[in-house]
Amino acid sequence: MLNKLSIRWKITITIAVLMFFIFTLCNLIQSALIQMSIMNQQQHRIEKRLNDTAAYLDEEYKTKRPNAASFAENKQYFEKIIQNNEMIRLIDIDGKEKFTVSRTMPKIHINKKDFGEIQKYRKNNQEILINSKVLHYKNFDGVLEVAMNVEIFSKLIKESFMILVLGTTISLILSILSGYFLSKKILNPIKNLNQTMIKIKNNQLKERVFVGETKDELSELGLLFNKMMDELEASITRQKRFVEDASHELRTPLAIIHGHLSLVNRWGKKDETVLENSLNTCINETNRMIILTNELLQLTKLEKNSEKIEQYAPTNINEVLNEIINNYQLLHEDLEIHFHTPNQIVDKANIAREHLMQILIILFDNAVKYSKEHTIIDITTTQVANKIEIKVEDNGIGIKEEDINHIFDRFYRADKARSRANGGNGLGLSIAKDLIENYGGNLQITSKNGEGTTAFITLNTI
């Protein structure tokens, strides 16, 4: 049955049951302690009355013999000092009464076998305590009995118990109410989280959980959920933009190919110049799509971290740089490259050789594509502790300030027309950044429009 209840009612019932057992246990202990205390007081009181009375009689009959006249005098004396609900009686050893002093007490006879012990009796719905003591005097042996009616104290105990029961009932009701409102307050953040998740399910991705000023675990849960949703929304936005950009990038070469094939199909078959031009254009655009799809596949693999799982050997930075510098100087005669190594690189970098070459080729290609007529590339490598930094600086056209924050976005081009003319897809820097970060490194780009761009690669050593 509890499985069908809400968490709020489960908490309420749990608190109520727990509080009920605690209050009941405390009240039972308290009631028992009250009863023991009252009964101990009454027993002490009756023992004191018995001892005081016996001491008085001992003093009276120390020098004289007990007789009817002295018993009458004793009775008169005790009638003056006796209190309500008390009885003092003196009987001889045979049980014959000598005197009895009582105001509102019923007469009680105690068995001989109970002499010297406090006994409890009930008579006429009255609870009575009796204590007795054997007396020995000249020519008289008897028993002194003292009784007290403790019914008023029994009623007091019962009333106190009823008060405790009433208190337990009230406490139980209050605990149920407080448990309900407490659980409501505790579960409010979870309720808000649930409502927010329902809204998000209904395609309201911008909804977030309200987090107050409290610093408890539920607030941390709300903050974590909001952070997760921010990342998810950003990821969905990137994915949507990625799909749109990829569709746009593929649509352009497909449209070009379709246009040239339609041209050939209409009348270009007989014109060799038109046919050759259209075929070359289709091949170029097909190559562009192949490069684009390969780059997209690589980005997908990088997102899954599959590149990092493969085994690789640490890389000698200077060897890779020298190889790339030689290759680019052969390909570009007007390219001027300066290589600086202020301190000796003694360690190898924690990156696969082919990936480092791919990263550097991306940076070199950008430097060549977006440079002035005479391209100059300055390369500097330094090692500090367990970090190696590669700085690649060119004298190109630079990047505008409003574009610098988007250079790692996929398909982003600061100058779309110029980038397309240079054969760029806007994926190179995204691939380079993801590759470096997969190895625990970092890539930063600084640039000033019209003055050039500088790339900083930081890698860990082995």
WOSULMO-V996956 format. One record per run of one state. SS is the DSSP state (a for helix, b for strand, c for the rest). FROM is the first residue (numbers start at 1). TO is the last residue. If there is no record, write none. Layout:
ss=SS from=FROM to=TO
ss=SS from=FROM to=TO
This chain:
ss=c from=1 to=1
ss=a from=2 to=4
ss=c from=5 to=6
ss=a from=7 to=60
ss=c from=61 to=67
ss=a from=68 to=81
ss=c from=82 to=85
ss=b from=86 to=92
ss=c from=93 to=96
ss=b from=97 to=102
ss=c from=103 to=111
ss=a from=112 to=114
ss=c from=115 to=118
ss=b from=119 to=123
ss=c from=124 to=125
ss=b from=126 to=137
ss=c from=138 to=139
ss=b from=140 to=149
ss=c from=150 to=150
ss=a from=151 to=201
ss=c from=202 to=216
ss=a from=217 to=268
ss=c from=269 to=271
ss=a from=272 to=303
ss=c from=304 to=305
ss=a from=306 to=309
ss=c from=310 to=314
ss=b from=315 to=315
ss=c from=316 to=316
ss=a from=317 to=331
ss=c from=332 to=335
ss=b from=336 to=340
ss=c from=341 to=348
ss=b from=349 to=349
ss=c from=350 to=352
ss=a from=353 to=369
ss=c from=370 to=375
ss=b from=376 to=384
ss=c from=385 to=386
ss=b from=387 to=394
ss=c from=395 to=403
ss=a from=404 to=406
ss=c from=407 to=415
ss=a from=416 to=421
ss=c from=422 to=427
ss=a from=428 to=438
ss=c from=439 to=441
ss=b from=442 to=448
ss=c from=449 to=451
ss=b from=452 to=461
ss=c from=462 to=462
